[in-house]
Structures are given as C-alpha cells and as structure tokens.
C-alpha cells in the first residue's frame, strides 16, 4: 500500500508541476494562478540572498479530518511534539548562522532558510517539499510567470519513504536534496534519484556493518524484524542477499512489524521469537514500531535474547526505561557517527518564543516547543486548561533551569549529519559562485549546481565529508552498547567502530572487554542452529531446514573434513586419526628396525658366522681324512656358496632400491646354483667311485677328475648367470609403491619384472636340487662306513621341502611378508644344507677324532 501511495502522489505532483509550468501561456486561467486554499504548514523562515530549505519531523503524528484526495486540500492536524526533531531543525539554523558569520565560506552572501515540519506524514512532507520548491504558499502572480523564490536545495527528509517520493520528482528539476537520516539503499540509484545526496551511510553498508558484528561473535542463527515501509522492506531484501552471498549465517525467521497496535499480529511475532532457538534478534525499525513490540515482549516475558539495533533506534531514549531493561539491556547497535558541534548548546539556550520572525503566523513552532518543555500554554489558552489549574507561559522562562534532552549535546549523531548536510550545501554554493561561466569543470565548460558531487572538506571534529558516485556519505558507524547501571538507569556506551574503505574493505574494531552482556555468565551468547562439526565429520543438511541447520556425519577412512564435506586424500596420503588433515602414508617394508627384520638379520649373520667357523675348522683340519674325503675342494666351495646364501638374504631387508632389487634375486640364484652344483658333482663322484670299485668299472673315474668337477660346477653356474643376465636386461626387477594391500600404508616392494624370468631361475635351482636328491638317494646304501650320500640325501630332502613350501606361502604373502617368507626360505634351506652336510663331519673332527682316520672311513678297524 505504501508503494502504491508513493506512486500515486508522484504522478499527482508531476501533473501539478506541469500545470504550473504552463501557467503563463494558458488561456484557461484567470488573471492570476491561485491555490484553492493555502497549505497550513508549520515552518520557520528567514530571508537571505540564497535560501536553503529543510524538512524535519517536529511532530510524531498527523491527522487528516477528511480524505486527502479531494478537490480541496485538507488541513492536517499535527500532534505529539518531537523534541529531538526540533533540535535537528535548530542545528540547521545554527549551521546557517555559523556560515553567515564566516569570512571564508560564502563571504558577502547571507543564507536564509525555510524549514517545514513533515508531521511524520508522507502527505504533509510532499506539500512542504513542493512549497519549498515553488517558493510560494498562497498566490502565484501571472506577471511573475507563476514563479516565487524557491530554495536552492533541501536538507531532509528524515524518512526513507518520504525521501523516495519527494526526490524522484525533484530530481526531474535537478533540485538537490541532502538527507541526514534517510538510509534506504534504493536511494543510491542515480538513474532514479540524480539529485539526491546524504550524509548518512546507506542501508547497504548498515547491513554489511551488522554482518561484520555477527561474524565477530560467531552468530550464524539470526532473527530479523523489519518495519512495514520502504526502509524496512528494502533492508530485509538487502540483508537476505548479503547474508546469502557471505554464506556465514542464515535467518531463523523474518517478520514484518505492523503499523500501529495490532495485538494479534504482535502476539504471533513474539511467540515466534520466544520459541525460536535463535538467541540474536536484529530490528530494523523506528521507535514507534518498537514501543508496540516491546509491550508484547514484556507481557510474554521473552528474556535471554541479544537485541541488535539499527541506527534508527540505537540511541532512542524513549526505549531506555527501567521496565524494558530486563529485556533490552546489553543491546548492541550501530549508530550514526557522533560528532562535536562547538557552540550549539549556547545557541539552543538563546531560543525565545517572542522571536516572531522565526515562524509562520499562527503556527509558531517555538511556541509549541516552549509549551512542551515548560508544560504551560500561551494565551489565548483553552478555558479547560486554566480551569484545571494549568500554568500560562510568560515567555521569560529559563531553559537552563530545565532538565531536558533538548540541551544534551553530549551525543550528537543525527544532528551532526544535519550540520554536515548544511555545510555540504554551503561548500557547493561557494564553489559554484566562484565559477566563471565558460571555464567550469563540467562538460561543455559551463557552471552547474551539482558542485555537491565534488565537495571534500573536513569538519571541526576532524571528519571528512564527501560523496561517492551514488551520492552516499562515507560509510562509517559507531557500535553502541546499552549498559544497565546498578541504579536502574541506562547508559549507551561506544564500544567500537565499523567502517569501510576502498583499500581494506570492511573493518570492525570492538572493545569486547567493556561490552555489557545481559546474560549469566557475562559473556556473548551462542546463537547457532547447529554447532560446527568437529574434525573428521562433514555437514549433512537437514531436510527443509536452512543451511545453518545440519547434522555431523563422520568421514570415512582416507577422507578429511573441511567442515562442510569430506574430501579424499591423494594416493600417497591418508587421513589423520582426527580426519582433519592428510598425512603421508606410512612406508612399509622389511626393515632392520622391524622385529621380524631384526630376527632375520640376526639369523643371517649367525649362519654366516657358522659358515666361517666351519670353514676355519675345515681349514685347520684340511689334511685329515674326513676333510679330504670326496674332494675337499668342493666342500670348501660349498661352504663359500652357503656363506653367500646367508649374506644375500640381507639384500631382502631394508627399503628396496633399484640396485638391491636387481641384485637380490641374481645373487640368491647364482649362490644357490653354485651350492647345489657342488652337491650334485659330489653325489656324482660318490656314484662314480662306487662303480669304479667294481670289476670293469675303473674307466668311470676318468670323467670325474678334479678338472671335470670344477668345469661342471662352473658350467652349471654359468647357465644360471646367463638366465639372470637375460632377465635383468629384458625386464629388470624394480622397486614399486604398492597401495593395494593396505589403505593407510604404502608397501614398497620389488616387482620381479618378468615372472617367466623369475620362474626359470627358481626352476633351474629346483632341477639341480631334484637331480642331486635322486642321485644321492640311489647312493644312500653304498657299502662305506662314511657314506656322504646319506647326508646329501637328507640335505636335499630338507632343501626341496623348504622350497616346495615356499611357493604357496610366497604367493599368498603380500608386501613385506613376501620378502620375509623368501628370506626365511633362504635361511632355512641354507641352515639345512650346512647342518646336514657339515654337521656330522664337524662332530667327528671335534668330538670323535679317533674316527677321523683312513681306516675308520674305509670301514676297517672302526672303533666302537
């Protein structure tokens, strides 16, 4: 309804202005253009060389006896005198008086003024604005072409709705309007409002300032109440948009406060506030909306809320009463920047009701102020007033003796904006009057009235005044806090500043240590729909709930949480136990520090040491029959190969490298082939000797001489060397990081490269071992007191058993277990060969030396 009313009035006024502009050439009108009836407007006037206009709210309410839209204008009745609004108007008069006394600003120019009361009514504000724009209130003379003495600019209005309607029309005629209190962000639209300026930040910044405070305290679950007018509805849209873009909170509820006292609607809204889990409620509304709302809040006893006030009611004293403090104490709000205006209080003290030049006849605003302040009436007073003992005003009362907020200049905020608005007008006029036609700074080198676009000056308080490209003032607010004192009174203290700069963006500075919190303990409340998810969990949105309401779901293994979702770690990383960071996966291999690795290393070194001991024993007793029997050279070669077998197992322990992967299997294969080849030749020699002992068998030994034995061993070993070389050249083993065995670990292993090559290597060893076993088995019962074939048979049986068991165990052992199985097989088979082949001989050499004789070995005269 408000928007429709504004559009209707704008259209009506355009028609009125068009009619006025056509007045001199019209043949329809009589000899003079005349208003049907003069407007009855409260006003204050003073003539000057240049006249500034002003619109101020000096009454809270207005009543129209009849419908506004009639052929004859109806006279409004303004009620409920607004002391603060009157002080705003007096601040403008003070600024003009100060400028007129200045030698540097507008010298030799006297500023006049015409101020009107808007009576908190759009209709009255429109009438007053066009009265100021036209310059006439009663009669338009045809000889003057329907032109009076209009003002050059207007300071006002205080309400966004009024300002939108007035400025949209005045902008067509390029009349500047500088508001001190209208904050609607829509007024920043230069296409719709080309001549509008303001010394108060727009609601767009006010919303951003609120969001910065919310972010400072971590409040993400918010209730929002707005007034049912352009101010509130535009703020609601802006707040929702900014909140959605920031992603740092959401609304628990959004309610529009009704005009007037609507008990049912207010009861519903307060019920929502009471039942909501949100502990923070922001109110963008004027004090008259708050008065009705707080009545219902008190009735329902809704405590425990953190109120946040817009600049419209942050400093309103009418709400700072003891009955509201249990609910409103601790309120945080943003307020217009406070300023100092030296000399203002002395100027206010000089106001007298006998200064008839100030006001229009019959509507002396100063008289009304005097009556409100001293609770008296000027004659002729209503008979009922005197009959009931009412006091008559003399006009000689002393303002200095009265306790009134009118004289309190310690917290000048809107007044400071009025002061800056007047000075902005004056500086623009000063620059314009200095302009020489044809050499101005604007397009076409002509003078223009919009010097307001480029003003830049500093107030006595040290604040810079200028306008941006949208006509908005510098974005800065004070942050206020309602302190509830022990005596029950309220003190509104400044606890910080919120500002915005092109270089740094939004800046919030708060003195948190002095903020009064109306909670137990005295700390900021928590206002969240859901607490932040702990590390290792992600947010799961609740169905049909705002984004701030969610459940926390644990992340899976290998994922980390960024508080909103779970992200998989890269391949070489794994999630920490808290699921909050990806850490490098643990590298797993058969290491020397591992207990298993230490055990195998110890076993390998023991085996190597045993080989060395046996080799020492054999070397020391190399001339004895036991050592010399069946080619002692092969025995020494077997001991050397076994020593290499024990040592090659160490290549399987430690982090795999390219050279260890290539060397481990080649060394293992060649060492075992050397060992088994020697055993095979030994077995063949035993059979040859036995066969030679038979008639006609002597020729068999010629094929098993020392040279043939060595040649056979070398030849068989070279075959394995060729196999290893071919394997390494064609498809070499290499280290590989395997992530398939375990999710949280990387197993570093040697891949064999060519499975065929690895299989041929093992198969060749197996073939030689089987041949040795078969030949030794055939020679096990030969008639010899020391038949070595028995021990070879047993050693090959152990060797084959170990490696037959190795194959399935190796295949089914992943990672470092496979290496451990292979090392165990190497060590087990090596110990088996060492023990089976050399154990009995060492026993005879060390413990039964009497058996270490040729006779005993040949079976003749063996000691019992």
PyMOL commands that set and color helices and strands:
alter all, ss='L'
color gray80, all
select helices_A, chain A and resi 2-21+23-25+83-100+122-134+142-144+160-173+185-188+203-217+230-246+263-275+287-300+317-319+322-328+344-349+356-358+365-374+383-387+399-401+405-407+414-434+450-454+512-514+595-620+625-628+632-652+658-692+698-703+706-730+755-778+788-811+816-847+849-851+854-858
alter helices_A, ss='H'
color red, helices_A
select strands_A, chain A and resi 33-34+43-46+50-56+59-64+76-81+111-117+139-140+153-155+176-179+196-198+221-227+250-257+280-284+306-309+332-336+376-377+391-392+456-458+464-466+476-484+490-501+505-510+537-541+550-554+559-561+566-568+573-575+582-584+586-588+734-738+745-751
alter strands_A, ss='S'
color yellow, strands_A
deselect
rebuild
show_as cartoon
